[in-house]
Amino acid sequence: MKTIANLLISVVVAVWIMAIAIISVQNATPVALKFLSFQSIQIPVGLVLAFSAAFGVIGIAVLQPLWGLAGSGDNRLEEDAEFFVDDEDF
């Protein structure tokens, strides 16, 4: 099951890389990013997409173990509750 998940993740990342390559070749016009009052230098669209995808992959890689740790505590409490339940009727 874990190998299928790893294969699926690899395929998704490969498709994103191919899409970025195709879009960056077809659209090489420089763009400037604006956020509130800040503005970046003008860089090609493909580079913006590549940086965005890289930050997204790195962010998920960092957050995924934290989600696993948060979920493991809830499972442990549920297992303890089931362990101490008596099946006898009073």
Phi, psi and chi 1 to 4 in degrees:
 res  aa     phi    psi   chi1   chi2   chi3   chi4
   1 MET       -  -40.6 -178.3   71.9  173.6      -
   2 LYS   -68.9  -33.6 -168.9  165.5 -177.4  119.0
   3 THR   -68.5  -34.0   56.5      -      -      -
   4 ILE   -66.8  -40.3  -66.5  172.9      -      -
   5 ALA   -64.6  -42.4      -      -      -      -
   6 ASN   -64.6  -39.3  -71.7  -21.8      -      -
   7 LEU   -64.4  -43.4  177.3   66.0      -      -
   8 LEU   -63.3  -41.9 -175.0   63.1      -      -
   9 ILE   -63.6  -42.3  -69.1  169.5      -      -
  10 SER   -63.3  -40.0  -61.0      -      -      -
  11 VAL   -66.0  -42.6  167.7      -      -      -
  12 VAL   -63.0  -44.4  168.5      -      -      -
  13 VAL   -64.0  -40.6  170.2      -      -      -
  14 ALA   -63.7  -40.4      -      -      -      -
  15 VAL   -64.6  -41.4  167.7      -      -      -
  16 TRP   -62.0  -42.8  -87.4  106.6      -      -
  17 ILE   -63.3  -42.1  -69.3  171.7      -      -
  18 MET   -64.9  -41.0  -71.2 -173.3  -31.9      -
  19 ALA   -64.4  -41.4      -      -      -      -
  20 ILE   -63.2  -42.4  -71.2  170.8      -      -
  21 ALA   -63.1  -43.7      -      -      -      -
  22 ILE   -66.3  -46.1  -69.2  169.7      -      -
  23 ILE   -65.8  -39.0  -69.0  172.0      -      -
  24 SER   -69.4  -31.7   65.5      -      -      -
  25 VAL   -72.4  -40.2  167.7      -      -      -
  26 GLN   -77.5  -27.8  -69.6  179.6   -6.5      -
  27 ASN  -129.8   90.3 -172.0    6.6      -      -
  28 ALA   -99.8   14.4      -      -      -      -
  29 THR   -72.4  139.6   58.2      -      -      -
  30 PRO   -75.7  144.9   18.8  -23.8      -      -
  31 VAL  -128.7  157.4  -64.8      -      -      -
  32 ALA  -119.5  131.3      -      -      -      -
  33 LEU   -87.1  137.9  -60.3  176.7      -      -
  34 LYS  -123.3  132.6  -65.9  179.3 -177.3  178.4
  35 PHE  -140.6  116.8  179.7   71.2      -      -
  36 LEU    54.3 -114.4  -61.8  176.7      -      -
  37 SER  -102.7    3.2   64.2      -      -      -
  38 PHE   -94.0  146.3  -57.2  107.2      -      -
  39 GLN  -140.3  136.0 -177.3  174.0   -6.1      -
  40 SER   -87.1  173.6   71.4      -      -      -
  41 ILE   -72.6  165.6   60.5  171.3      -      -
  42 GLN   -82.4  123.0  -69.9 -167.6  -11.4      -
  43 ILE  -132.2  156.4   52.7  177.7      -      -
  44 PRO   -62.9  151.5  -20.7   30.0      -      -
  45 VAL   -60.0  -40.2  173.6      -      -      -
  46 GLY   -60.3  -37.9      -      -      -      -
  47 LEU   -68.6  -39.0 -157.4   55.8      -      -
  48 VAL   -62.0  -44.9  171.9      -      -      -
  49 LEU   -63.8  -41.4  -69.4  174.1      -      -
  50 ALA   -63.7  -44.0      -      -      -      -
  51 PHE   -64.6  -40.9  -78.2  138.5      -      -
  52 SER   -62.9  -44.8  -60.4      -      -      -
  53 ALA   -64.6  -41.0      -      -      -      -
  54 ALA   -64.5  -44.7      -      -      -      -
  55 PHE   -64.1  -36.9  -74.5  136.0      -      -
  56 GLY   -65.2  -44.6      -      -      -      -
  57 VAL   -65.6  -43.2  167.7      -      -      -
  58 ILE   -66.4  -40.7  -68.9  169.5      -      -
  59 GLY   -62.5  -43.3      -      -      -      -
  60 ILE   -67.6  -38.0  -67.6  -62.8      -      -
  61 ALA   -63.8  -34.1      -      -      -      -
  62 VAL   -76.7  -40.3  168.4      -      -      -
  63 LEU   -79.5  -25.2  -69.5  176.3      -      -
  64 GLN   -60.3  -45.2 -168.5  172.6   12.6      -
  65 PRO   -63.5  -32.1  -21.8   31.2      -      -
  66 LEU   -67.6  -36.1  -63.1  176.5      -      -
  67 TRP   -66.4  -36.3  -75.1  -30.9      -      -
  68 GLY   -65.8  -39.4      -      -      -      -
  69 LEU   -67.9  -39.1  -69.7  175.4      -      -
  70 ALA   -67.3  -37.7      -      -      -      -
  71 GLY   -75.0  -27.7      -      -      -      -
  72 SER   -69.7  -31.7   65.9      -      -      -
  73 GLY   -66.9  -38.2      -      -      -      -
  74 ASP   -68.1  -39.8  -65.6  -24.3      -      -
  75 ASN   -65.0  -38.0  -68.5  -21.8      -      -
  76 ARG   -65.9  -39.5 -172.2 -178.1   62.7 -174.8
  77 LEU   -65.6  -39.0  -68.2  175.4      -      -
  78 GLU   -67.0  -38.3  -70.6  175.0    6.9      -
  79 GLU   -66.4  -40.7  -69.7  173.7    1.1      -
  80 ASP   -63.6  -39.3  -70.3  -17.5      -      -
  81 ALA   -64.7  -40.3      -      -      -      -
  82 GLU   -70.5  -30.8  -69.1  176.1    6.9      -
  83 PHE   -67.7  -37.4 -179.1   75.1      -      -
  84 PHE   -92.8    5.9  -68.9  113.1      -      -
  85 VAL   -80.4  129.3  172.2      -      -      -
  86 ASP   -90.3  138.4  -68.5  -27.7      -      -
  87 ASP   -88.8   -3.6  -68.7  -26.4      -      -
  88 GLU   -78.2  143.1  -61.8  175.5   14.5      -
  89 ASP   -89.0  136.2  -68.1  -31.2      -      -
  90 PHE  -100.1      -  -68.7  108.0      -      -
